[in-house]
C-alpha cells in the first residue's frame, strides 16, 4: 500500500512539475499548493534531493525544482524512493532482490510466479506514468470539467 509519505511526495512533485523546470519554489509554497504539512515535506524533499529527483538552490531566489525533466521522473521512481521496492516479496524485487529463507526452489515456487506477475504489472503501470503524463491528464480533466 502506498504510504502517506509516498502520496505526499507525488503531490509535491506534481506541483513542482506544474511550476516549471527552471523556476525554484519555496517549500512553503509547495506545501500549500500540494496540501502537505511543511515539516513532513522538508524531510521528503531532502530524501528526494539525495537521490537526484529534485534539486535545491540556496539564497533569496532559491527553493526546490525538479532534478530531471518531467518526462524522466516516473511514479515508480518516486514510490521506490519514498516507500522502497514495488514488489510484495524480496524474491521478485527488481531493486532489492534476495531469496526467501523458506523457499525450496524459486524455479517451481507457485507463490513467486504470482508475485512476479503482480510486480511486473505494477511496475509496468507505474514506470509508464511520468510527471509529464500526470500533468497532461490533469489538463484534459480540467478541460472536460
N, CA, C and O of each residue as an XYZ file, in Angstrom:
580
protein
N       0.846     -1.179      0.000
C       0.000      0.000      0.000
C       0.893      1.244      0.000
O       1.914      1.292      0.687
N       0.501      2.216     -0.759
C       1.244      3.468     -0.828
C       1.167      4.184      0.519
O       0.082      4.379      1.067
N       2.310      4.566      1.037
C       2.340      5.272      2.324
C       1.909      6.725      2.151
O       1.837      7.241      1.036
N       1.627      7.366      3.273
C       1.297      8.792      3.228
C       2.498      9.591      2.725
O       2.334     10.590      2.024
N       3.701      9.151      3.082
C       4.914      9.816      2.608
C       4.990      9.746      1.076
O       5.310     10.738      0.420
N       4.695      8.575      0.518
C       4.695      8.421     -0.940
C       3.649      9.286     -1.611
O       3.902      9.898     -2.649
N       2.477      9.333     -1.012
C       1.383     10.156     -1.545
C       1.766     11.640     -1.518
O       1.557     12.359     -2.495
N       2.329     12.090     -0.388
C       2.764     13.484     -0.281
C       3.855     13.796     -1.307
O       3.849     14.867     -1.913
N       4.783     12.869     -1.500
C       5.856     13.085     -2.478
C       5.283     13.249     -3.881
O       5.702     14.136     -4.625
N       4.336     12.405     -4.242
C       3.708     12.516     -5.565
C       3.016     13.868     -5.726
O       3.189     14.535     -6.746
N       2.240     14.270     -4.732
C       1.544     15.566     -4.802
C       2.543     16.722     -4.947
O       2.356     17.612     -5.778
N       3.594     16.700     -4.139
C       4.580     17.790     -4.167
C       5.310     17.846     -5.506
O       5.551     18.932     -6.033
N       5.660     16.697     -6.056
C       6.383     16.700     -7.329
C       5.498     17.110     -8.493
O       5.981     17.706     -9.455
N       4.227     16.805     -8.421
C       3.310     17.291     -9.459
C       3.210     18.815     -9.392
O       3.167     19.481    -10.426
N       3.174     19.362     -8.189
C       3.170     20.826     -8.034
C       4.451     21.409     -8.621
O       4.396     22.399     -9.350
N       5.601     20.814     -8.318
C       6.869     21.301     -8.876
C       6.875     21.195    -10.400
O       7.370     22.090    -11.085
N       6.332     20.115    -10.925
C       6.289     19.924    -12.378
C       5.398     20.974    -13.044
O       5.713     21.452    -14.134
N       4.295     21.334    -12.398
C       3.407     22.367    -12.942
C       4.074     23.731    -12.943
O       3.817     24.555    -13.821
N       4.920     23.965    -11.974
C       5.538     25.275    -11.777
C       6.519     25.644    -12.890
O       6.623     26.813    -13.260
N       7.212     24.689    -13.405
C       8.187     24.979    -14.460
C       9.546     24.434    -14.093
O       9.904     24.374    -12.917
N      10.302     24.038    -15.095
C      11.556     23.336    -14.847
C      12.696     24.199    -14.304
O      13.593     23.670    -13.647
N      12.689     25.481    -14.554
C      13.833     26.313    -14.179
C      13.498     27.371    -13.136
O      14.286     28.286    -12.895
N      12.336     27.242    -12.524
C      11.908     28.221    -11.538
C      11.786     27.552    -10.176
O      10.865     26.765     -9.955
N      12.705     27.855     -9.258
C      12.609     27.225     -7.933
C      11.375     27.697     -7.175
O      10.916     28.828     -7.337
N      10.858     26.809     -6.352
C       9.702     27.124     -5.499
C      10.117     27.008     -4.046
O      10.863     26.105     -3.668
N       9.630     27.924     -3.244
C       9.872     27.855     -1.808
C       9.082     26.678     -1.231
O       7.999     26.343     -1.711
N       9.636     26.073     -0.212
C       8.990     24.901      0.383
C       7.605     25.233      0.933
O       6.704     24.396      0.885
N       7.431     26.442      1.452
C       6.123     26.830      1.985
C       5.075     26.883      0.878
O       3.921     26.513      1.095
N       5.472     27.343     -0.312
C       4.550     27.411     -1.448
C       4.190     26.006     -1.942
O       3.034     25.734     -2.267
N       5.185     25.118     -1.996
C       4.927     23.734     -2.412
C       3.955     23.084     -1.430
O       2.987     22.440     -1.832
N       4.228     23.263     -0.138
C       3.388     22.661      0.903
C       1.945     23.139      0.789
O       1.006     22.351      0.901
N       1.788     24.419      0.568
C       0.438     24.983      0.460
C      -0.303     24.442     -0.760
O      -1.449     24.008     -0.651
N       0.349     24.467     -1.914
C      -0.306     24.024     -3.151
C      -0.540     22.520     -3.189
O      -1.511     22.057     -3.789
N       0.353     21.747     -2.547
C       0.225     20.286     -2.550
C      -0.613     19.779     -1.376
O      -0.934     18.593     -1.300
N      -0.965     20.690     -0.456
C      -1.722     20.315      0.743
C      -0.956     19.268      1.554
O      -1.497     18.235      1.946
N       0.317     19.573      1.790
C       1.212     18.688      2.530
C       1.767     19.467      3.717
O       2.171     20.618      3.554
N       1.797     18.867      4.914
C       2.398     19.562      6.058
C       3.860     19.910      5.780
O       4.638     19.059      5.350
N       4.221     21.157      6.028
C       5.552     21.645      5.693
C       6.675     20.819      6.343
O       7.650     20.466      5.679
N       6.538     20.518      7.625
C       7.588     19.760      8.329
C       7.824     18.409      7.665
O       8.966     17.983      7.499
N       6.744     17.743      7.289
C       6.861     16.447      6.642
C       7.471     16.603      5.256
O       8.289     15.784      4.838
N       7.080     17.641      4.555
C       7.578     17.893      3.210
C       9.079     18.165      3.210
O       9.780     17.741      2.291
N       9.574     18.852      4.205
C      11.011     19.128      4.291
C      11.823     17.840      4.242
O      12.801     17.748      3.501
N      11.418     16.843      5.031
C      12.135     15.568      5.053
C      12.000     14.828      3.729
O      12.968     14.248      3.238
N      10.816     14.845      3.156
C      10.592     14.177      1.869
C      11.484     14.784      0.790
O      12.129     14.058      0.034
N      11.520     16.108      0.716
C      12.327     16.770     -0.318
C      13.822     16.537     -0.101
O      14.572     16.409     -1.069
N      14.256     16.481      1.140
C      15.671     16.166      1.408
C      16.017     14.774      0.897
O      17.066     14.583      0.283
N      15.144     13.802      1.146
C      15.368     12.437      0.647
C      15.397     12.408     -0.880
O      16.262     11.767     -1.479
N      14.458     13.097     -1.497
C      14.398     13.117     -2.962
C      15.582     13.874     -3.559
O      16.025     13.561     -4.665
N      16.093     14.859     -2.839
C      17.264     15.603     -3.301
C      18.498     14.694     -3.313
O      19.285     14.716     -4.259
N      18.654     13.908     -2.270
C      19.798     12.977     -2.198
C      19.800     11.999     -3.358
O      20.853     11.502     -3.758
N      18.638     11.729     -3.891
C      18.513     10.754     -4.979
C      18.408     11.410     -6.355
O      18.220     10.724     -7.359
N      18.528     12.729     -6.401
C      18.559     13.437     -7.677
C      17.213     13.701     -8.320
O      17.159     14.179     -9.453
N      16.129     13.403     -7.631
C      14.807     13.641     -8.207
C      14.463     15.126     -8.139
O      13.805     15.651     -9.037
N      14.901     15.802     -7.086
C      14.776     17.257     -7.000
C      16.150     17.839     -6.710
O      17.075     17.130     -6.313
N      16.259     19.121     -6.914
C      17.473     19.831     -6.523
C      17.056     21.132     -5.865
O      15.913     21.573     -5.994
N      17.985     21.733     -5.167
C      17.639     22.977     -4.473
C      18.665     24.044     -4.774
O      19.821     23.763     -5.092
N      18.208     25.275     -4.665
C      19.066     26.442     -4.805
C      18.962     27.243     -3.531
O      17.868     27.463     -3.012
N      20.092     27.676     -3.027
C      20.104     28.492     -1.815
C      19.936     29.958     -2.157
O      20.090     30.375     -3.305
N      19.621     30.713     -1.147
C      19.567     32.160     -1.315
C      18.159     32.695     -1.460
O      17.170     31.964     -1.401
N      18.113     33.998     -1.652
C      16.833     34.703     -1.748
C      15.956     34.192     -2.879
O      14.739     34.090     -2.727
N      16.555     33.876     -3.991
C      15.808     33.372     -5.146
C      15.795     31.844     -5.187
O      15.482     31.245     -6.215
N      16.135     31.226     -4.067
C      16.270     29.772     -4.011
C      14.961     29.041     -3.817
O      13.881     29.631     -3.812
N      15.092     27.755     -3.660
C      13.955     26.873     -3.462
C      14.231     25.534     -4.095
O      15.380     25.191     -4.371
N      13.183     24.780     -4.326
C      13.294     23.451     -4.926
C      12.773     23.457     -6.348
O      11.870     24.215     -6.703
N      13.375     22.580     -7.162
C      12.920     22.352     -8.532
C      13.216     20.898     -8.883
O      13.952     20.216     -8.170
N      12.645     20.437     -9.969
C      12.897     19.065    -10.400
C      14.363     18.876    -10.745
O      15.004     19.777    -11.285
N      14.891     17.700    -10.430
C      16.282     17.383    -10.734
C      16.464     16.800    -12.120
O      17.580     16.755    -12.638
N      15.378     16.354    -12.720
C      15.375     15.824    -14.082
C      14.127     16.368    -14.775
O      13.309     17.037    -14.144
N      13.981     16.091    -16.042
C      12.790     16.573    -16.748
C      11.549     15.825    -16.282
O      11.638     14.739    -15.708
N      10.406     16.418    -16.536
C       9.118     15.808    -16.167
C       8.951     14.428    -16.792
O       8.393     13.519    -16.178
N       9.441     14.283    -18.021
C       9.315     13.006    -18.731
C      10.240     11.938    -18.161
O      10.015     10.747    -18.377
N      11.271     12.348    -17.439
C      12.251     11.394    -16.908
C      11.941     10.921    -15.484
O      12.632     10.046    -14.961
N      10.927     11.481    -14.866
C      10.595     11.100    -13.484
C       9.275     10.342    -13.499
O       8.213     10.925    -13.718
N       9.354      9.047    -13.265
C       8.147      8.210    -13.264
C       7.589      8.078    -11.854
O       8.277      8.328    -10.864
N       6.336      7.682    -11.792
C       5.724      7.401    -10.497
C       6.509      6.293     -9.790
O       6.663      6.321     -8.569
N       7.005      5.319    -10.558
C       7.792      4.229     -9.970
C       9.051      4.775     -9.290
O       9.404      4.330     -8.197
N       9.728      5.732     -9.924
C      10.926      6.345     -9.325
C      10.596      6.954     -7.967
O      11.313      6.748     -6.988
N       9.513      7.695     -7.925
C       9.127      8.409     -6.705
C       8.741      7.425     -5.605
O       9.182      7.554     -4.463
N       7.926      6.455     -5.953
C       7.469      5.489     -4.953
C       8.625      4.637     -4.443
O       8.706      4.355     -3.247
N       9.517      4.226     -5.336
C      10.685      3.448     -4.881
C      11.540      4.255     -3.909
O      12.081      3.700     -2.952
N      11.663      5.539     -4.141
C      12.494      6.365     -3.269
C      11.832      6.635     -1.919
O      12.524      6.773     -0.910
N      10.522      6.711     -1.889
C       9.852      7.023     -0.623
C       9.420      5.775      0.132
O       9.490      5.741      1.361
N       8.976      4.747     -0.589
C       8.415      3.563      0.060
C       9.222      2.292     -0.129
O       8.924      1.278      0.501
N      10.233      2.322     -0.979
C      11.026      1.121     -1.211
C      10.537      0.354     -2.427
O       9.789      0.884     -3.249
N      10.965     -0.897     -2.534
C      10.648     -1.701     -3.719
C       9.148     -1.840     -3.963
O       8.344     -1.796     -3.032
N       8.791     -2.010     -5.233
C       7.397     -2.187     -5.615
C       6.908     -3.619     -5.360
O       5.705     -3.860     -5.263
N       7.826     -4.544     -5.256
C       7.485     -5.961     -5.117
C       6.888     -6.277     -3.754
O       7.201     -5.632     -2.753
N       6.021     -7.285     -3.737
C       5.401     -7.743     -2.500
C       6.302     -8.701     -1.717
O       6.072     -8.952     -0.535
N       7.316     -9.225     -2.376
C       8.233    -10.171     -1.743
C       9.644     -9.891     -2.260
O       9.809     -9.517     -3.421
N      10.652    -10.064     -1.422
C      12.017     -9.768     -1.879
C      12.504    -10.674     -3.012
O      13.406    -10.295     -3.759
N      11.920    -11.861     -3.146
C      12.381    -12.784     -4.193
C      11.943    -12.369     -5.595
O      12.388    -12.959     -6.580
N      11.070    -11.355     -5.697
C      10.646    -10.871     -7.012
C      11.005     -9.404     -7.227
O      10.596     -8.801     -8.219
N      11.763     -8.834     -6.305
C      12.115     -7.418     -6.403
C      13.194     -7.194     -7.454
O      14.180     -7.928     -7.522
N      12.988     -6.171     -8.265
C      13.991     -5.791     -9.270
C      15.097     -4.954     -8.644
O      16.211     -4.914     -9.165
N      14.803     -4.284     -7.531
C      15.790     -3.378     -6.927
C      16.340     -3.856     -5.591
O      17.365     -3.347     -5.138
N      15.687     -4.818     -4.951
C      16.143     -5.284     -3.628
C      16.000     -6.799     -3.500
O      15.561     -7.304     -2.467
N      16.374     -7.514     -4.553
C      16.208     -8.974     -4.576
C      17.020     -9.655     -3.482
O      18.171     -9.303     -3.224
N      16.404    -10.614     -2.863
C      17.113    -11.663     -2.126
C      16.174    -12.844     -1.971
O      14.957    -12.688     -1.866
N      16.755    -14.006     -1.958
C      15.994    -15.254     -1.899
C      15.282    -15.365     -0.550
O      15.837    -15.010      0.490
N      14.059    -15.857     -0.585
C      13.303    -16.080      0.646
C      13.940    -17.238      1.420
O      14.351    -18.236      0.827
N      14.017    -17.100      2.729
C      14.669    -18.125      3.563
C      13.950    -19.465      3.516
O      14.586    -20.514      3.613
N      12.637    -19.437      3.370
C      11.877    -20.682      3.412
C      11.615    -21.298      2.035
O      10.887    -22.284      1.929
N      12.193    -20.735      1.002
C      11.941    -21.216     -0.364
C      12.834    -22.416     -0.685
O      14.050    -22.369     -0.500
N      12.213    -23.481     -1.163
C      12.967    -24.675     -1.528
C      13.489    -24.600     -2.962
O      14.593    -25.062     -3.252
N      12.677    -24.007     -3.870
C      13.074    -23.924     -5.281
C      12.346    -22.759     -5.951
O      11.154    -22.859     -6.242
N      13.061    -21.650     -6.198
C      12.448    -20.484     -6.820
C      11.847    -20.799     -8.184
O      10.828    -20.225     -8.569
N      12.476    -21.702     -8.905
C      12.018    -22.030    -10.253
C      10.651    -22.670    -10.303
O       9.962    -22.561    -11.318
N      10.233    -23.340     -9.233
C       8.937    -24.016     -9.224
C       7.976    -23.434     -8.187
O       6.876    -23.959     -8.012
N       8.357    -22.395     -7.519
C       7.522    -21.807     -6.463
C       6.306    -21.107     -7.077
O       6.442    -20.121     -7.802
N       5.125    -21.632     -6.776
C       3.878    -21.073     -7.317
C       3.615    -19.673     -6.765
O       3.088    -18.818     -7.476
N       3.975    -19.434     -5.510
C       3.779    -18.117     -4.905
C       4.642    -17.087     -5.623
O       4.167    -16.001     -5.955
N       5.892    -17.418     -5.862
C       6.814    -16.498     -6.530
C       6.310    -16.126     -7.920
O       6.396    -14.965     -8.322
N       5.786    -17.103     -8.654
C       5.297    -16.828    -10.012
C       4.169    -15.803    -10.002
O       4.140    -14.902    -10.841
N       3.247    -15.934     -9.067
C       2.131    -14.999     -8.974
C       2.627    -13.619     -8.538
O       2.218    -12.604     -9.103
N       3.502    -13.583     -7.539
C       4.019    -12.304     -7.053
C       4.882    -11.610     -8.107
O       4.908    -10.381     -8.177
N       5.577    -12.382     -8.914
C       6.370    -11.811    -10.005
C       5.451    -11.169    -11.049
O       5.738    -10.084    -11.554
N       4.355    -11.840    -11.364
C       3.396    -11.278    -12.321
C       2.784     -9.990    -11.764
O       2.597     -9.021    -12.500
N       2.476     -9.981    -10.469
C       1.922     -8.769     -9.837
C       2.944     -7.640     -9.852
O       2.598     -6.495    -10.145
N       4.183     -7.944     -9.543
C       5.240     -6.922     -9.574
C       5.415     -6.369    -10.975
O       5.517     -5.156    -11.158
N       5.449     -7.249    -11.962
C       5.632     -6.805    -13.343
C       4.488     -5.898    -13.798
O       4.721     -4.884    -14.455
N       3.262     -6.263    -13.449
C       2.112     -5.446    -13.842
C       2.151     -4.081    -13.145
O       1.919     -3.049    -13.774
N       2.442     -4.088    -11.854
C       2.526     -2.840    -11.091
C       3.636     -1.952    -11.642
O       3.428     -0.764    -11.888
N       4.812     -2.534    -11.833
C       5.951     -1.765    -12.340
C       5.655     -1.203    -13.726
O       6.017     -0.065    -14.025
N       5.005     -1.987    -14.566
C       4.690     -1.522    -15.921
C       3.821     -0.268    -15.886
O       4.077      0.690    -16.616
N       2.815     -0.275    -15.055
C       1.921      0.885    -14.952
C       2.665      2.079    -14.364
O       2.629      3.172    -14.929
N       3.336      1.878    -13.240
C       3.992      2.993    -12.553
C       5.183      3.548    -13.323
O       5.460      4.744    -13.237
N       5.891      2.716    -14.070
C       7.018      3.200    -14.867
C       6.555      3.941    -16.116
O       7.276      4.785    -16.648
N       5.351      3.622    -16.580
C       4.847      4.306    -17.787
C       4.230      5.664    -17.463
O       4.029      6.478    -18.364
N       3.933      5.915    -16.216
C       3.330      7.189    -15.820
C       4.403      8.120    -15.268
O       5.058      7.809    -14.273
N       4.572      9.250    -15.916
C       5.578     10.227    -15.509
C       4.890     11.486    -14.995
O       3.670     11.624    -15.078
N       5.685     12.386    -14.472
C       5.121     13.674    -14.073
C       4.526     14.384    -15.279
O       3.503     15.058    -15.159
N       5.152     14.238    -16.433
C       4.622     14.856    -17.657
C       3.259     14.276    -18.019
O       2.349     15.022    -18.378
N       3.106     12.964    -17.930
C       1.827     12.353    -18.269
C       0.751     12.714    -17.237
O      -0.422     12.849    -17.584
N       1.148     12.867    -15.982
C       0.186     13.283    -14.945
C      -0.321     14.697    -15.224
O      -1.512     14.973    -15.078
N       0.584     15.589    -15.626
C       0.169     16.961    -15.949
C      -0.772     16.979    -17.147
O      -1.762     17.710    -17.154
N      -0.463     16.176    -18.156
C      -1.321     16.115    -19.336
C      -2.704     15.592    -18.966
O      -3.714     16.085    -19.469
N      -2.748     14.606    -18.096
C      -4.024     14.052    -17.638
C      -4.820     15.093    -16.854
O      -6.034     15.205    -17.023
N      -4.135     15.856    -15.996
C      -4.796     16.930    -15.244
C      -5.389     17.974    -16.183
O      -6.512     18.432    -15.970
N      -4.643     18.353    -17.219
C      -5.135     19.350    -18.171
C      -6.371     18.862    -18.897
O      -7.333     19.611    -19.066
N      -6.351     17.591    -19.333
C      -7.519     17.019    -20.021
C      -8.734     17.007    -19.092
O      -9.842     17.336    -19.514
N      -8.530     16.633    -17.846
C      -9.641     16.571    -16.888
C     -10.218     17.968    -16.623
O     -11.432     18.123    -16.496
N      -9.353     18.976    -16.540
C      -9.821     20.355    -16.311
C     -10.634     20.861    -17.494
O     -11.653     21.529    -17.320
N     -10.172     20.536    -18.703
C     -10.901     20.970    -19.895
C     -12.271     20.298    -19.997
O     -13.245     20.914    -20.430
N     -12.331     19.043    -19.597
C     -13.588     18.288    -19.659
C     -14.577     18.766    -18.597
O     -15.789     18.636    -18.772
N     -14.066     19.312    -17.508
C     -14.964     19.734    -16.410
C     -15.610     21.059    -16.634
O     -16.380     21.521    -15.792
